[in-house]
């Protein structure tokens, strides 16, 4: 049975391949750290790639495409996207956002930096530069998670017809979801700078 025939099979095969590569290349070139840290960071990065990848897909591909479809009077319209693509993409979007935040918070808690990160490094003297840098990213990620679950998803349910709403409510929901999504796209840029910069210098 070919694992590439299903999403679950592909993910499982990818995890197995990653583990095999680690085992096959064990040596001094590897940066050794506690296994729990490595696994949590790995999951955090994978979830984050999924979340931000879908955020960019919505903003750079789907929303402009639906706008073009609405203007194309003789075209097929955007019903296929709103009925089949958007609900599935939003499922992966919101749960990967939550997993990204949980794994990030778990990592900071595990290394004893959670409180200091959310205090932007000001719990110690001098200011903890690592906590300050990663904390900026953590706060931006928290705001983005709020937008996903409190603004984007509830309003998208109205837009997609999952929740009944009047035409006026749908128009308002579209605007709220749009602005929240664009805000997340904006915040994702300094967030990535902070997250990566915590280990490689603030400006990477």
C-alpha positions in Angstrom: 0.0 0.0 0.0 1.5 3.3 -1.1 1.5 5.8 1.8 1.4 8.7 -0.7 -2.2 7.8 -1.5 -3.5 9.5 1.7 -2.6 12.6 3.7 -2.3 10.5 6.9 0.0 8.0 5.2 2.2 10.7 3.8 2.6 12.4 7.2 3.4 9.1 8.9 5.9 8.2 6.2 7.5 11.6 6.6 7.9 11.2 10.3 9.4 7.7 9.8 11.8 9.0 7.2 12.9 11.9 9.6 13.5 9.4 12.4 15.5 7.1 10.1 17.6 10.0 8.9 18.4 11.0 12.5 19.4 7.4 13.3 21.4 7.0 10.1 23.4 10.3 10.7 24.1 10.1 14.4 27.4 11.7 15.0 29.2 14.7 16.3 27.7 17.0 13.7 24.4 16.8 15.4 23.5 19.4 18.0 22.6 17.5 21.1 19.8 18.6 23.2 17.2 16.9 25.5 15.0 14.7 23.4 11.8 16.3 24.8 13.0 19.8 23.7 13.8 18.6 20.2 10.5 16.8 19.7 8.5 19.8 20.9 10.4 22.2 18.7 10.0 19.9 15.8 6.2 19.7 16.3 6.1 23.5 16.8 7.9 24.2 13.5 5.8 21.7 11.5 2.5 23.1 13.0 3.8 26.6 12.4 4.6 25.9 8.7 1.1 24.5 8.3 -0.6 27.5 10.0 1.3 30.2 8.3 1.3 28.4 4.9 -2.5 28.3 5.0 -2.6 31.9 6.2 -0.6 32.9 3.1 -2.7 30.7 0.9 -5.9 32.4 2.0 -4.4 35.9 1.6 -2.3 35.5 -1.5 -4.4 32.9 -3.4 -7.9 32.1 -2.3 -9.3 35.6 -1.4 -8.0 37.2 -4.7 -9.2 34.2 -6.7 -12.7 34.5 -5.2 -12.7 38.2 -5.9 -11.8 37.5 -9.6 -14.5 34.7 -9.7 -17.1 37.1 -8.4 -16.3 39.6 -11.2 -16.3 37.0 -13.9 -19.9 36.9 -15.0 -19.6 34.1 -17.4 -17.2 32.0 -15.3 -17.7 29.1 -13.0 -17.9 31.2 -9.9 -16.3 30.4 -6.5 -18.9 27.9 -5.2 -16.5 25.0 -5.5 -13.9 26.7 -3.3 -16.4 27.9 -0.7 -18.1 24.5 -0.5 -15.2 22.1 -0.7 -11.9 23.8 -0.3 -12.4 26.6 2.3 -14.0 24.5 5.1 -11.2 21.9 4.9 -8.5 24.5 4.7 -10.0 26.3 7.7 -10.0 23.0 9.7 -6.3 22.6 9.2 -5.7 26.3 9.7 -7.4 26.7 13.1 -6.0 23.4 14.6 -2.5 24.0 13.4 -2.7 27.5 14.9 -3.6 26.0 18.2 -1.0 23.3 18.0 1.7 25.9 17.1 0.8 28.0 20.2 0.6 25.0 22.6 3.9 23.5 21.5 5.6 26.9 21.6 4.3 27.5 25.1 5.2 23.9 26.1 8.8 24.5 25.0 9.2 27.8 26.8 7.7 26.2 30.0 10.0 23.2 29.6 13.1 25.4 29.5 11.8 27.6 32.3 11.3 30.7 30.1 7.5 30.9 29.7 6.9 33.6 32.3 9.9 35.6 31.4 9.1 35.4 27.7 5.6 36.8 28.2 7.1 39.5 30.5 9.5 40.3 27.6 12.6 39.4 29.6 11.9 41.9 32.3 11.7 39.4 35.2 15.5 39.4 35.4 18.2 41.9 35.7 19.7 42.7 33.3 16.8 42.1 30.8 16.9 38.5 29.4 17.6 39.2 25.7 16.5 35.7 24.7 13.2 36.0 26.6 12.7 39.5 25.1 13.2 38.3 21.5 11.2 35.1 21.8 8.6 36.9 23.9 7.8 39.4 21.1 7.1 36.4 18.9 5.1 34.7 21.6 2.9 37.8 22.1 2.4 38.2 18.3 1.5 34.5 18.0 -0.9 34.8 20.9 -2.7 37.7 19.2 -2.8 35.8 16.0 -4.3 32.7 17.7 -6.9 35.0 19.2 -7.8 36.3 15.7 -8.1 32.8 14.4 -10.4 31.4 17.0 -12.4 34.5 18.1 -12.6 36.6 14.8 -11.8 34.5 11.7 -13.4 31.1 12.4 -16.7 32.3 13.9 -17.2 34.8 11.1 -16.1 32.4 8.3 -18.8 30.0 9.6 -21.4 32.7 8.7 -19.7 33.4 5.3 -19.6 29.7 4.4 -23.2 29.0 5.5 -22.1 26.7 8.3 -24.0 29.1 10.6 -27.2 30.8 9.4 -26.9 34.5 9.0 -28.6 37.3 7.2 -27.1 39.0 4.1 -26.1 42.0 6.3 -24.5 39.7 8.9 -22.6 37.9 6.2 -21.3 41.1 4.7 -20.1 42.2 8.2 -18.6 38.8 8.9 -16.6 38.9 5.6 -15.1 42.2 6.6 -14.2 41.2 10.1 -12.6 37.9 8.9 -10.8 39.7 6.1 -9.2 42.3 8.4 -8.3 39.7 11.1 -6.6 37.6 8.4 -4.8 40.5 6.9 -3.7 41.5 10.5 -2.3 38.0 11.0 -0.4 38.2 7.7 1.1 41.5 8.8 2.0 40.2 12.3 3.5 36.9 10.9 6.4 38.8 9.4 7.8 40.2 12.7 6.7 37.1 14.5 8.9 34.9 12.2 11.8 37.4 12.7 11.5 37.1 16.5 11.1 33.3 16.6 14.1 32.6 14.4 16.0 35.6 15.7 15.9 34.3 19.3 18.5 31.7 18.3 20.3 33.6 15.5 20.3 37.3 16.5 17.2 39.4 16.4 17.4 40.3 12.7 18.4 36.7 11.8 
